[in-house]
Amino acid sequence: MQTLIRTATQDDVDTLFAIRTSVVQNHLSVEQMADLGITPQVLADSIRAAPCVWIAEVDGQPAGFSMVDLAGGEVFAMFVLPTHENLGLGRQLMAVAEAALFAHHERLFLITDGRDGIRANGFYQRLGWAVVGQVEGGDVRYEKSRAP
């Protein structure tokens, strides 16, 4: 198995949506994402503005992605195809996302579903992220500071 992490381009927008809509936990449809203001045009504009999305490829096929808000210091998205979970792709994608954000910020944050049984919570905690509070809708805010 050959793994490559690369910067996404505008040509990857459809792939990003396909990965995002494939997940089981924290699933959103294209329509639900549009209701939140996440559209192909918005994503393409973000990619054009700054390197903020990375794709994990396994044997040349896209299998996951991470996305950050460079200005805000937020890991905005981290998703891996269900068929490619537990291969270390999330760890690799998070490492790239964190490095990009720590180049601009001392403290990073992300928001995710805080309900029991959501695997992302254990994943983030194992990578050194700490819950700092609750946000609306049952979500939690995680933060991570740059190592001294």
Number of C-alpha atoms within 10 A of each C-alpha: 6 8 17 14 17 15 15 22 17 14 10 19 17 13 16 24 18 17 17 23 17 17 16 10 13 12 12 15 14 16 11 12 16 13 10 9 12 14 17 18 12 13 22 17 12 18 21 13 9 12 16 23 25 25 26 24 17 17 11 11 12 22 23 26 29 27 25 26 20 20 10 13 22 21 23 18 17 21 25 24 18 14 10 14 13 10 13 11 26 22 16 17 23 21 14 21 26 21 12 18 24 18 11 13 17 13 15 20 22 19 18 19 19 19 12 7 10 13 12 17 19 11 13 20 14 11 12 11 19 17 17 12 12 15 13 6 9 10 14 19 17 22 20 20 14 13 7 4
